[in-house]
Amino acid sequence: MTKIILRSVLPADLPIFFEQQLDPQATAMAAYPSKDRGPFMLHWEQNMKNREVVLRTILYKGKVAGHIISWREKYDQKVGYWLGREFWGRGVATSALMEFIKEVKTRPLYAHVANHNIASKRVLEKCGFVIHEEGKKESMYMLSD
């Protein structure tokens, strides 16, 4: 397993997260649009103040590789993660999700993934998630135990 550290998100992490989400290849892979700086920072400031949201910075070899987050949406507990492209394909997301689901005990836990994002589907499957709903553009995965 790839050696990562999950720690609390610090304000100094936000500019790195902002730059990571501007990467056109990453937004295409995630099928999630990037945000302008103002809305991005406001979104993160709100998440950091919300005690219901669990968010962690993913560190790999001492560098901020990305983030992982869990939040409640209606009746479902969701999980999502984002890595800077230079950290793709190294097992970082799988290791981070495996650690994170030890901390976030709520089940079922749901994750949405773009159908063309084969790597992210593999991350979820390696961590015990199974397909819950399959859509045309995205699928929802679920971890029940």
C-alpha positions as CSV (number, residue, x, y, z in Angstrom):
1,M,0.0,0.0,0.0
2,T,1.2,3.5,-0.9
3,K,2.3,5.5,2.2
4,I,0.1,8.6,2.6
5,I,-0.8,10.8,5.5
6,L,-4.3,12.3,6.1
7,R,-4.4,15.4,8.1
8,S,-6.8,18.3,8.7
9,V,-7.2,20.8,5.9
10,L,-5.2,24.0,6.5
11,P,-6.0,27.3,4.9
12,A,-2.5,27.1,3.2
13,D,-3.8,23.9,1.4
14,L,-6.6,25.8,-0.4
15,P,-4.4,27.5,-3.1
16,I,-3.0,24.1,-4.0
17,F,-6.5,22.5,-4.2
18,F,-7.5,25.5,-6.3
19,E,-4.7,25.0,-8.8
20,Q,-5.4,21.2,-8.9
21,Q,-9.0,21.7,-9.8
22,L,-8.1,24.0,-12.7
23,D,-6.3,21.2,-14.6
24,P,-8.4,20.6,-17.7
25,Q,-7.4,16.9,-17.9
26,A,-8.5,16.4,-14.3
27,T,-11.9,18.2,-14.8
28,A,-12.5,16.1,-17.9
29,M,-11.7,12.9,-16.0
30,A,-13.9,13.9,-13.1
31,A,-16.6,15.4,-15.3
32,Y,-16.8,18.1,-12.7
33,P,-16.2,21.7,-13.8
34,S,-13.6,23.9,-12.2
35,K,-14.6,27.0,-10.2
36,D,-13.3,30.5,-10.3
37,R,-11.2,31.5,-7.3
38,G,-13.9,33.4,-5.3
39,P,-16.6,30.7,-5.5
40,F,-13.9,28.0,-4.9
41,M,-12.5,29.7,-1.7
42,L,-16.1,30.4,-0.4
43,H,-17.1,26.7,-0.9
44,W,-14.0,25.5,1.0
45,E,-14.4,28.1,3.8
46,Q,-18.0,26.9,4.3
47,N,-16.9,23.2,4.3
48,M,-14.1,23.9,6.8
49,K,-16.6,25.6,9.2
50,N,-19.2,22.8,8.9
51,R,-18.8,20.3,11.6
52,E,-20.9,17.7,9.6
53,V,-18.2,17.7,6.9
54,V,-15.1,15.5,7.3
55,L,-12.3,16.8,5.1
56,R,-8.7,15.8,5.0
57,T,-5.6,16.8,3.1
58,I,-3.8,13.9,1.4
59,L,0.0,14.1,1.8
60,Y,2.3,11.9,-0.3
61,K,6.0,12.1,0.2
62,G,5.5,15.4,2.2
63,K,3.6,17.1,-0.6
64,V,-0.1,18.0,-0.8
65,A,-1.4,15.4,-3.2
66,G,-5.1,16.4,-2.9
67,H,-8.0,16.1,-0.6
68,I,-10.7,13.7,0.5
69,I,-14.1,14.7,1.9
70,S,-17.3,13.2,3.3
71,W,-20.6,15.1,3.6
72,R,-24.3,14.5,4.1
73,E,-26.6,15.1,1.1
74,K,-30.2,14.7,1.9
75,Y,-30.3,11.2,3.5
76,D,-27.0,9.9,2.1
77,Q,-23.5,10.2,3.4
78,K,-21.2,10.9,0.4
79,V,-17.4,10.7,-0.2
80,G,-15.3,12.4,-2.8
81,Y,-11.6,12.9,-3.5
82,W,-9.4,14.9,-5.8
83,L,-5.7,14.4,-6.6
84,G,-3.3,16.6,-8.5
85,R,-2.5,14.9,-11.8
86,E,1.2,14.4,-10.9
87,F,-0.1,12.0,-8.1
88,W,-2.2,9.8,-10.4
89,G,-1.4,6.2,-10.9
90,R,0.6,5.8,-7.7
91,G,-1.9,4.2,-5.4
92,V,-2.4,7.5,-3.5
93,A,-6.2,7.7,-3.9
94,T,-6.7,4.0,-3.0
95,S,-4.5,4.4,0.2
96,A,-6.3,7.6,1.1
97,L,-9.8,6.2,0.7
98,M,-8.8,3.1,2.7
99,E,-7.6,5.2,5.6
100,F,-10.5,7.6,5.3
101,I,-13.3,5.0,5.5
102,K,-11.7,3.8,8.8
103,E,-12.4,7.3,10.1
104,V,-15.8,7.9,8.5
105,K,-17.9,5.1,10.0
106,T,-21.3,6.0,8.5
107,R,-22.7,3.3,6.2
108,P,-23.9,3.2,3.6
109,L,-21.3,5.5,2.1
110,Y,-21.9,6.7,-1.5
111,A,-19.5,7.9,-4.2
112,H,-20.4,9.3,-7.7
113,V,-17.9,8.6,-10.5
114,A,-18.0,9.5,-14.2
115,N,-18.3,6.3,-16.2
116,H,-15.3,7.1,-18.3
117,N,-13.1,7.4,-15.2
118,I,-11.9,3.8,-15.0
119,A,-9.1,4.6,-12.5
120,S,-11.5,6.1,-10.0
121,K,-13.9,3.1,-10.4
122,R,-11.0,0.8,-9.6
123,V,-10.1,2.9,-6.5
124,L,-13.7,2.5,-5.2
125,E,-13.8,-1.2,-6.0
126,K,-10.4,-1.9,-4.2
127,C,-11.9,-0.2,-1.2
128,G,-15.0,-2.4,-1.1
129,F,-17.5,-0.2,-2.9
130,V,-19.9,-1.8,-5.3
131,I,-22.1,-0.3,-8.1
132,H,-25.4,0.9,-6.6
133,E,-26.8,2.7,-9.6
134,E,-25.5,2.9,-13.1
135,G,-26.3,5.9,-15.2
136,K,-25.5,7.0,-18.7
137,K,-22.8,9.4,-17.7
138,E,-22.0,8.6,-14.1
139,S,-22.6,5.7,-11.6
140,M,-23.1,5.7,-7.9
141,Y,-21.0,3.3,-5.8
142,M,-21.9,2.2,-2.3
143,L,-19.9,0.9,0.6
144,S,-22.2,-0.9,3.1
145,D,-19.9,-2.4,5.7
